[in-house]
Amino acid sequence: MGIRKENSTNSQNEKYITECDLAYAVCKIGGRWKILILGKLENGKLRFSELRNQIDGITERMLTLQLRDLEKEGLVKRTVYAEVPPRVDYELTEIATDLIPIWRQLESWGARHKKVTK
């Protein structure tokens, strides 16, 4: 895969997303798994296997990809311990803890409106 053209639709969309605060925020936590992962980390550090066991239906590969994205976005901190076997913990960053009241509101909204659309 090469360089993307500056006037491509993808480049234009990316520019819009970084200019629109709401779109930017939704892109950071959007998708099927990210908000679930963040919610599981709300109560403290978890190891990879603990996260995988707490999220039904997620594959190891998808969990790895989503954790990498969340780490890249600055929402999750990954700590590797020099042990045998290696131990890795994941926890929310300060930026992610700012989101807790917001996702609680989204959760309440979802609970109210899920019944309406079924």
ZIBEL-V162772 format. One record per helix or strand of 2 or more residues. SS is the DSSP state (helix for helix, strand for strand). FROM is the first residue (numbers start at 1). LEN is the number of residues. If there is no record, write none. Layout:
SS & FROM & LEN
SS & FROM & LEN
This chain:
helix & 9 & 11
helix & 21 & 9
helix & 34 & 10
strand & 46 & 2
helix & 48 & 7
helix & 60 & 13
strand & 76 & 6
strand & 87 & 6
helix & 94 & 4
helix & 100 & 18
